[in-house]
Amino acid sequence: MSRQHRGLVTVDRGGNARIYQYQALPGWEVLGTVSTAGGTGALVRNLRTRVYCQANAGCLRSLPQRKVLAALDCKAGVVCNERTLGASLGEAQEGGARQTIAN
């Protein structure tokens, strides 16, 4: 992946997470799919700590929490721009089934 897309996080709340995480993980909620420079997997959230991770066949990879939250907020219809996301998150687009946040 090119250097400029290294920090890219794409969230798809309607994505088929069962492709990446077939069995349920105790204590985790499946929200959709997430794509990063490290690959694509199921977007999961810990029910106790509210931490977002990427799950692939039972393996969990931590995600940048601010970027995931920003992508989920944009998907929910919250107005997203550099001022609301913070200058380090870059531009976000409203609407659509997917939301991409870059640094």
N, CA, C and O atoms as a GROMACS GRO file, in nm:
protein
  412
    1MET      N    1   0.085  -0.116   0.000
    1MET     CA    2   0.000   0.000   0.000
    1MET      C    3   0.090   0.123   0.000
    1MET      O    4   0.194   0.125   0.065
    2SER      N    5   0.049   0.225  -0.071
    2SER     CA    6   0.131   0.345  -0.081
    2SER      C    7   0.139   0.417   0.053
    2SER      O    8   0.054   0.398   0.141
    3ARG      N    9   0.239   0.497   0.067
    3ARG     CA   10   0.262   0.568   0.192
    3ARG      C   11   0.144   0.656   0.233
    3ARG      O   12   0.112   0.664   0.352
    4GLN      N   13   0.079   0.722   0.138
    4GLN     CA   14  -0.031   0.811   0.172
    4GLN      C   15  -0.155   0.736   0.220
    4GLN      O   16  -0.239   0.796   0.287
    5HIS      N   17  -0.170   0.608   0.189
    5HIS     CA   18  -0.286   0.531   0.233
    5HIS      C   19  -0.257   0.441   0.352
    5HIS      O   20  -0.339   0.357   0.389
    6ARG      N   21  -0.141   0.458   0.412
    6ARG     CA   22  -0.100   0.373   0.523
    6ARG      C   23  -0.196   0.384   0.641
    6ARG      O   24  -0.224   0.283   0.707
    7GLY      N   25  -0.247   0.503   0.670
    7GLY     CA   26  -0.336   0.523   0.784
    7GLY      C   27  -0.483   0.517   0.750
    7GLY      O   28  -0.566   0.558   0.832
    8LEU      N   29  -0.518   0.468   0.633
    8LEU     CA   30  -0.656   0.465   0.587
    8LEU      C   31  -0.737   0.360   0.664
    8LEU      O   32  -0.692   0.246   0.679
    9VAL      N   33  -0.855   0.399   0.711
    9VAL     CA   34  -0.947   0.307   0.779
    9VAL      C   35  -1.083   0.320   0.710
    9VAL      O   36  -1.140   0.429   0.706
   10THR      N   37  -1.135   0.209   0.657
   10THR     CA   38  -1.265   0.207   0.591
   10THR      C   39  -1.358   0.115   0.669
   10THR      O   40  -1.326  -0.001   0.692
   11VAL      N   41  -1.473   0.169   0.710
   11VAL     CA   42  -1.571   0.093   0.787
   11VAL      C   43  -1.695   0.073   0.702
   11VAL      O   44  -1.745   0.167   0.640
   12ASP      N   45  -1.745  -0.051   0.699
   12ASP     CA   46  -1.868  -0.084   0.629
   12ASP      C   47  -1.960  -0.154   0.728
   12ASP      O   48  -1.945  -0.273   0.756
   13ARG      N   49  -2.057  -0.078   0.782
   13ARG     CA   50  -2.146  -0.136   0.884
   13ARG      C   51  -2.234  -0.246   0.829
   13ARG      O   52  -2.279  -0.332   0.905
   14GLY      N   53  -2.260  -0.246   0.700
   14GLY     CA   54  -2.343  -0.349   0.641
   14GLY      C   55  -2.263  -0.465   0.584
   14GLY      O   56  -2.319  -0.554   0.521
   15GLY      N   57  -2.133  -0.464   0.606
   15GLY     CA   58  -2.047  -0.567   0.549
   15GLY      C   59  -2.071  -0.704   0.610
   15GLY      O   60  -2.117  -0.715   0.723
   16ASN      N   61  -2.040  -0.808   0.534
   16ASN     CA   62  -2.058  -0.945   0.579
   16ASN      C   63  -1.938  -0.987   0.664
   16ASN      O   64  -1.839  -1.039   0.613
   17ALA      N   65  -1.949  -0.965   0.794
   17ALA     CA   66  -1.839  -0.993   0.886
   17ALA      C   67  -1.815  -1.143   0.904
   17ALA      O   68  -1.706  -1.182   0.944
   18ARG      N   69  -1.914  -1.226   0.875
   18ARG     CA   70  -1.899  -1.372   0.894
   18ARG      C   71  -1.795  -1.431   0.800
   18ARG      O   72  -1.745  -1.541   0.824
   19ILE      N   73  -1.762  -1.361   0.693
   19ILE     CA   74  -1.655  -1.408   0.605
   19ILE      C   75  -1.523  -1.411   0.681
   19ILE      O   76  -1.441  -1.501   0.661
   20TYR      N   77  -1.502  -1.314   0.768
   20TYR     CA   78  -1.375  -1.298   0.839
   20TYR      C   79  -1.376  -1.357   0.980
   20TYR      O   80  -1.273  -1.402   1.029
   21GLN      N   81  -1.494  -1.357   1.045
   21GLN     CA   82  -1.506  -1.411   1.180
   21GLN      C   83  -1.635  -1.492   1.186
   21GLN      O   84  -1.743  -1.438   1.210
   22TYR      N   85  -1.623  -1.623   1.165
   22TYR     CA   86  -1.740  -1.708   1.154
   22TYR      C   87  -1.808  -1.732   1.289
   22TYR      O   88  -1.930  -1.720   1.302
   23GLN      N   89  -1.728  -1.764   1.391
   23GLN     CA   90  -1.784  -1.793   1.522
   23GLN      C   91  -1.794  -1.666   1.607
   23GLN      O   92  -1.714  -1.574   1.592
   24ALA      N   93  -1.893  -1.665   1.694
   24ALA     CA   94  -1.910  -1.551   1.785
   24ALA      C   95  -1.797  -1.549   1.888
   24ALA      O   96  -1.755  -1.654   1.937
   25LEU      N   97  -1.749  -1.430   1.919
   25LEU     CA   98  -1.646  -1.413   2.022
   25LEU      C   99  -1.715  -1.371   2.151
   25LEU      O  100  -1.781  -1.268   2.153
   26PRO      N  101  -1.700  -1.448   2.260
   26PRO     CA  102  -1.766  -1.411   2.385
   26PRO      C  103  -1.716  -1.274   2.434
   26PRO      O  104  -1.596  -1.250   2.442
   27GLY      N  105  -1.810  -1.187   2.465
   27GLY     CA  106  -1.777  -1.055   2.515
   27GLY      C  107  -1.752  -0.952   2.407
   27GLY      O  108  -1.712  -0.839   2.437
   28TRP      N  109  -1.774  -0.988   2.280
   28TRP     CA  110  -1.751  -0.897   2.168
   28TRP      C  111  -1.878  -0.885   2.084
   28TRP      O  112  -1.952  -0.981   2.068
   29GLU      N  113  -1.900  -0.765   2.032
   29GLU     CA  114  -2.015  -0.737   1.945
   29GLU      C  115  -1.962  -0.713   1.804
   29GLU      O  116  -1.869  -0.635   1.784
   30VAL      N  117  -2.021  -0.781   1.704
   30VAL     CA  118  -1.980  -0.765   1.565
   30VAL      C  119  -2.061  -0.650   1.504
   30VAL      O  120  -2.184  -0.649   1.511
   31LEU      N  121  -1.990  -0.552   1.443
   31LEU     CA  122  -2.055  -0.433   1.390
   31LEU      C  123  -2.054  -0.424   1.238
   31LEU      O  124  -2.131  -0.347   1.181
   32GLY      N  125  -1.969  -0.499   1.170
   32GLY     CA  126  -1.956  -0.491   1.025
   32GLY      C  127  -1.816  -0.530   0.985
   32GLY      O  128  -1.755  -0.617   1.047
   33THR      N  129  -1.764  -0.467   0.880
   33THR     CA  130  -1.628  -0.496   0.835
   33THR      C  131  -1.543  -0.369   0.840
   33THR      O  132  -1.595  -0.258   0.839
   34VAL      N  133  -1.413  -0.390   0.847
   34VAL     CA  134  -1.318  -0.280   0.850
   34VAL      C  135  -1.200  -0.317   0.762
   34VAL      O  136  -1.154  -0.432   0.762
   35SER      N  137  -1.151  -0.220   0.685
   35SER     CA  138  -1.033  -0.240   0.600
   35SER      C  139  -0.926  -0.139   0.640
   35SER      O  140  -0.954  -0.020   0.656
   36THR      N  141  -0.805  -0.188   0.656
   36THR     CA  142  -0.690  -0.104   0.687
   36THR      C  143  -0.575  -0.145   0.596
   36THR      O  144  -0.591  -0.231   0.510
   37ALA      N  145  -0.460  -0.083   0.616
   37ALA     CA  146  -0.342  -0.121   0.539
   37ALA      C  147  -0.301  -0.265   0.569
   37ALA      O  148  -0.235  -0.330   0.488
   38GLY      N  149  -0.340  -0.314   0.686
   38GLY     CA  150  -0.307  -0.451   0.726
   38GLY      C  151  -0.403  -0.556   0.674
   38GLY      O  152  -0.381  -0.675   0.696
   39GLY      N  153  -0.509  -0.515   0.604
   39GLY     CA  154  -0.605  -0.610   0.550
   39GLY      C  155  -0.747  -0.577   0.591
   39GLY      O  156  -0.775  -0.472   0.648
   40THR      N  157  -0.836  -0.671   0.562
   40THR     CA  158  -0.979  -0.654   0.591
   40THR      C  159  -1.022  -0.760   0.690
   40THR      O  160  -0.973  -0.873   0.687
   41GLY      N  161  -1.114  -0.724   0.779
   41GLY     CA  162  -1.166  -0.818   0.876
   41GLY      C  163  -1.297  -0.770   0.933
   41GLY      O  164  -1.352  -0.669   0.889
   42ALA      N  165  -1.346  -0.843   1.031
   42ALA     CA  166  -1.471  -0.806   1.099
   42ALA      C  167  -1.442  -0.696   1.199
   42ALA      O  168  -1.345  -0.704   1.274
   43LEU      N  169  -1.526  -0.593   1.201
   43LEU     CA  170  -1.516  -0.487   1.301
   43LEU      C  171  -1.591  -0.533   1.425
   43LEU      O  172  -1.712  -0.555   1.420
   44VAL      N  173  -1.520  -0.547   1.536
   44VAL     CA  174  -1.581  -0.593   1.660
   44VAL      C  175  -1.553  -0.492   1.771
   44VAL      O  176  -1.454  -0.420   1.767
   45ARG      N  177  -1.644  -0.489   1.871
   45ARG     CA  178  -1.628  -0.399   1.986
   45ARG      C  179  -1.643  -0.480   2.113
   45ARG      O  180  -1.736  -0.560   2.127
   46ASN      N  181  -1.551  -0.459   2.206
   46ASN     CA  182  -1.557  -0.524   2.336
   46ASN      C  183  -1.673  -0.466   2.415
   46ASN      O  184  -1.683  -0.344   2.428
   47LEU      N  185  -1.760  -0.550   2.467
   47LEU     CA  186  -1.879  -0.503   2.538
   47LEU      C  187  -1.845  -0.437   2.671
   47LEU      O  188  -1.920  -0.350   2.717
   48ARG      N  189  -1.736  -0.476   2.733
   48ARG     CA  190  -1.699  -0.420   2.863
   48ARG      C  191  -1.618  -0.292   2.850
   48ARG      O  192  -1.646  -0.193   2.919
   49THR      N  193  -1.517  -0.291   2.762
   49THR     CA  194  -1.426  -0.176   2.752
   49THR      C  195  -1.460  -0.082   2.638
   49THR      O  196  -1.409   0.030   2.634
   50ARG      N  197  -1.545  -0.124   2.544
   50ARG     CA  198  -1.584  -0.046   2.426
   50ARG      C  199  -1.468  -0.021   2.330
   50ARG      O  200  -1.471   0.076   2.254
   51VAL      N  201  -1.367  -0.106   2.331
   51VAL     CA  202  -1.253  -0.094   2.240
   51VAL      C  203  -1.287  -0.163   2.109
   51VAL      O  204  -1.341  -0.274   2.108
   52TYR      N  205  -1.254  -0.098   1.996
   52TYR     CA  206  -1.278  -0.153   1.863
   52TYR      C  207  -1.155  -0.228   1.814
   52TYR      O  208  -1.042  -0.182   1.831
   53CYS      N  209  -1.178  -0.345   1.753
   53CYS     CA  210  -1.069  -0.426   1.699
   53CYS      C  211  -1.112  -0.486   1.566
   53CYS      O  212  -1.229  -0.485   1.530
   54GLN      N  213  -1.013  -0.538   1.494
   54GLN     CA  214  -1.037  -0.612   1.370
   54GLN      C  215  -1.018  -0.759   1.402
   54GLN      O  216  -0.915  -0.799   1.456
   55ALA      N  217  -1.118  -0.841   1.369
   55ALA     CA  218  -1.112  -0.985   1.397
   55ALA      C  219  -1.099  -1.063   1.267
   55ALA      O  220  -1.171  -1.039   1.171
   56ASN      N  221  -1.005  -1.157   1.267
   56ASN     CA  222  -0.986  -1.248   1.155
   56ASN      C  223  -0.964  -1.387   1.212
   56ASN      O  224  -0.859  -1.415   1.269
   57ALA      N  225  -1.062  -1.475   1.195
   57ALA     CA  226  -1.054  -1.615   1.240
   57ALA      C  227  -1.010  -1.625   1.386
   57ALA      O  228  -0.927  -1.710   1.419
   58GLY      N  229  -1.065  -1.541   1.472
   58GLY     CA  230  -1.036  -1.548   1.615
   58GLY      C  231  -0.919  -1.464   1.661
   58GLY      O  232  -0.900  -1.447   1.781
   59CYS      N  233  -0.841  -1.411   1.570
   59CYS     CA  234  -0.729  -1.323   1.605
   59CYS      C  235  -0.777  -1.179   1.605
   59CYS      O  236  -0.847  -1.137   1.513
   60LEU      N  237  -0.740  -1.105   1.707
   60LEU     CA  238  -0.782  -0.966   1.720
   60LEU      C  239  -0.663  -0.873   1.696
   60LEU      O  240  -0.553  -0.896   1.747
   61ARG      N  241  -0.687  -0.769   1.619
   61ARG     CA  242  -0.586  -0.666   1.591
   61ARG      C  243  -0.645  -0.533   1.635
   61ARG      O  244  -0.758  -0.499   1.599
   62SER      N  245  -0.568  -0.458   1.712
   62SER     CA  246  -0.618  -0.328   1.758
   62SER      C  247  -0.628  -0.231   1.641
   62SER      O  248  -0.556  -0.242   1.542
   63LEU      N  249  -0.719  -0.136   1.654
   63LEU     CA  250  -0.743  -0.035   1.551
   63LEU      C  251  -0.728   0.104   1.612
   63LEU      O  252  -0.742   0.120   1.733
   64PRO      N  253  -0.699   0.206   1.529
   64PRO     CA  254  -0.696   0.343   1.580
   64PRO      C  255  -0.838   0.385   1.620
   64PRO      O  256  -0.924   0.404   1.534
   65GLN      N  257  -0.861   0.399   1.749
   65GLN     CA  258  -0.995   0.421   1.802
   65GLN      C  259  -1.060   0.550   1.750
   65GLN      O  260  -1.178   0.550   1.717
   66ARG      N  261  -0.984   0.658   1.742
   66ARG     CA  262  -1.040   0.784   1.694
   66ARG      C  263  -1.088   0.773   1.550
   66ARG      O  264  -1.192   0.829   1.515
   67LYS      N  265  -1.013   0.703   1.467
   67LYS     CA  266  -1.052   0.690   1.326
   67LYS      C  267  -1.176   0.604   1.312
   67LYS      O  268  -1.263   0.634   1.231
   68VAL      N  269  -1.184   0.496   1.389
   68VAL     CA  270  -1.303   0.410   1.383
   68VAL      C  271  -1.426   0.486   1.431
   68VAL      O  272  -1.531   0.480   1.367
   69LEU      N  273  -1.412   0.558   1.542
   69LEU     CA  274  -1.525   0.637   1.593
   69LEU      C  275  -1.568   0.743   1.493
   69LEU      O  276  -1.687   0.766   1.474
   70ALA      N  277  -1.472   0.806   1.429
   70ALA     CA  278  -1.505   0.909   1.329
   70ALA      C  279  -1.579   0.846   1.211
   70ALA      O  280  -1.676   0.903   1.162
   71ALA      N  281  -1.533   0.730   1.166
   71ALA     CA  282  -1.599   0.664   1.053
   71ALA      C  283  -1.740   0.620   1.090
   71ALA      O  284  -1.832   0.632   1.010
   72LEU      N  285  -1.757   0.570   1.212
   72LEU     CA  286  -1.891   0.528   1.256
   72LEU      C  287  -1.984   0.648   1.273
   72LEU      O  288  -2.102   0.638   1.240
   73ASP      N  289  -1.933   0.760   1.324
   73ASP     CA  290  -2.015   0.880   1.338
   73ASP      C  291  -2.058   0.933   1.202
   73ASP      O  292  -2.173   0.973   1.186
   74CYS      N  293  -1.969   0.932   1.105
   74CYS     CA  294  -2.003   0.979   0.971
   74CYS      C  295  -2.109   0.889   0.910
   74CYS      O  296  -2.200   0.938   0.843
   75LYS      N  297  -2.100   0.761   0.932
   75LYS     CA  298  -2.197   0.667   0.880
   75LYS      C  299  -2.334   0.691   0.942
   75LYS      O  300  -2.436   0.671   0.877
   76ALA      N  301  -2.336   0.734   1.070
   76ALA     CA  302  -2.462   0.757   1.139
   76ALA      C  303  -2.529   0.887   1.099
   76ALA      O  304  -2.638   0.918   1.148
   77GLY      N  305  -2.465   0.965   1.012
   77GLY     CA  306  -2.527   1.087   0.964
   77GLY      C  307  -2.478   1.213   1.032
   77GLY      O  308  -2.528   1.322   1.004
   78VAL      N  309  -2.382   1.200   1.122
   78VAL     CA  310  -2.326   1.318   1.188
   78VAL      C  311  -2.244   1.394   1.085
   78VAL      O  312  -2.173   1.333   1.005
   79VAL      N  313  -2.252   1.527   1.086
   79VAL     CA  314  -2.177   1.608   0.992
   79VAL      C  315  -2.029   1.591   1.022
   79VAL      O  316  -1.984   1.616   1.134
   80CYS      N  317  -1.953   1.548   0.921
   80CYS     CA  318  -1.811   1.522   0.938
   80CYS      C  319  -1.730   1.618   0.853
   80CYS      O  320  -1.751   1.630   0.732
   81ASN      N  321  -1.639   1.685   0.916
   81ASN     CA  322  -1.544   1.767   0.844
   81ASN      C  323  -1.416   1.773   0.927
   81ASN      O  324  -1.410   1.712   1.034
   82GLU      N  325  -1.315   1.843   0.880
   82GLU     CA  326  -1.188   1.845   0.951
   82GLU      C  327  -1.200   1.906   1.090
   82GLU      O  328  -1.127   1.867   1.181
   83ARG      N  329  -1.291   2.000   1.108
   83ARG     CA  330  -1.305   2.061   1.239
   83ARG      C  331  -1.362   1.962   1.340
   83ARG      O  332  -1.316   1.958   1.454
   84THR      N  333  -1.462   1.882   1.301
   84THR     CA  334  -1.523   1.788   1.395
   84THR      C  335  -1.438   1.664   1.416
   84THR      O  336  -1.442   1.605   1.523
   85LEU      N  337  -1.360   1.624   1.316
   85LEU     CA  338  -1.279   1.505   1.328
   85LEU      C  339  -1.140   1.533   1.383
   85LEU      O  340  -1.075   1.443   1.435
   86GLY      N  341  -1.095   1.654   1.374
   86GLY     CA  342  -0.959   1.687   1.413
   86GLY      C  343  -0.872   1.690   1.289
   86GLY      O  344  -0.892   1.610   1.197
   87ALA      N  345  -0.778   1.779   1.285
   87ALA     CA  346  -0.696   1.798   1.166
   87ALA      C  347  -0.616   1.673   1.131
   87ALA      O  348  -0.583   1.653   1.014
   88SER      N  349  -0.584   1.588   1.229
   88SER     CA  350  -0.502   1.471   1.200
   88SER      C  351  -0.580   1.361   1.128
   88SER      O  352  -0.519   1.269   1.073
   89LEU      N  353  -0.713   1.368   1.129
   89LEU     CA  354  -0.791   1.263   1.066
   89LEU      C  355  -0.813   1.286   0.918
   89LEU      O  356  -0.846   1.190   0.847
   90GLY      N  357  -0.797   1.405   0.869
   90GLY     CA  358  -0.816   1.432   0.727
   90GLY      C  359  -0.962   1.450   0.691
   90GLY      O  360  -1.045   1.475   0.778
   91GLU      N  361  -0.992   1.437   0.562
   91GLU     CA  362  -1.128   1.459   0.515
   91GLU      C  363  -1.214   1.335   0.528
   91GLU      O  364  -1.164   1.222   0.518
   92ALA      N  365  -1.342   1.355   0.550
   92ALA     CA  366  -1.439   1.247   0.555
   92ALA      C  367  -1.556   1.285   0.465
   92ALA      O  368  -1.584   1.403   0.446
   93GLN      N  369  -1.623   1.185   0.411
   93GLN     CA  370  -1.737   1.210   0.325
   93GLN      C  371  -1.862   1.160   0.394
   93GLN      O  372  -1.858   1.062   0.467
   94GLU      N  373  -1.973   1.228   0.370
   94GLU     CA  374  -2.100   1.188   0.430
   94GLU      C  375  -2.171   1.086   0.342
   94GLU      O  376  -2.149   1.082   0.220
   95GLY      N  377  -2.256   1.005   0.404
   95GLY     CA  378  -2.343   0.914   0.332
   95GLY      C  379  -2.273   0.791   0.279
   95GLY      O  380  -2.154   0.771   0.301
   96GLY      N  381  -2.350   0.710   0.208
   96GLY     CA  382  -2.295   0.589   0.149
   96GLY      C  383  -2.287   0.476   0.250
   96GLY      O  384  -2.303   0.497   0.370
   97ALA      N  385  -2.262   0.357   0.199
   97ALA     CA  386  -2.253   0.240   0.285
   97ALA      C  387  -2.117   0.228   0.352
   97ALA      O  388  -2.103   0.159   0.453
   98ARG      N  389  -2.017   0.294   0.296
   98ARG     CA  390  -1.882   0.284   0.351
   98ARG      C  391  -1.836   0.420   0.394
   98ARG      O  392  -1.882   0.522   0.342
   99GLN      N  393  -1.745   0.423   0.488
   99GLN     CA  394  -1.685   0.549   0.532
   99GLN      C  395  -1.536   0.528   0.545
   99GLN      O  396  -1.492   0.432   0.609
  100THR      N  397  -1.458   0.616   0.486
  100THR     CA  398  -1.313   0.607   0.487
  100THR      C  399  -1.256   0.727   0.559
  100THR      O  400  -1.295   0.841   0.533
  101ILE      N  401  -1.165   0.702   0.650
  101ILE     CA  402  -1.097   0.809   0.723
  101ILE      C  403  -0.947   0.788   0.704
  101ILE      O  404  -0.897   0.678   0.729
  102ALA      N  405  -0.877   0.890   0.661
  102ALA     CA  406  -0.732   0.884   0.644
  102ALA      C  407  -0.667   0.984   0.736
  102ALA      O  408  -0.731   1.076   0.785
  103ASN      N  409  -0.533   0.964   0.759
  103ASN     CA  410  -0.466   1.066   0.841
  103ASN      C  411  -0.424   1.181   0.759
  103ASN      O  412  -0.366   1.276   0.811
   0.00000   0.00000   0.00000
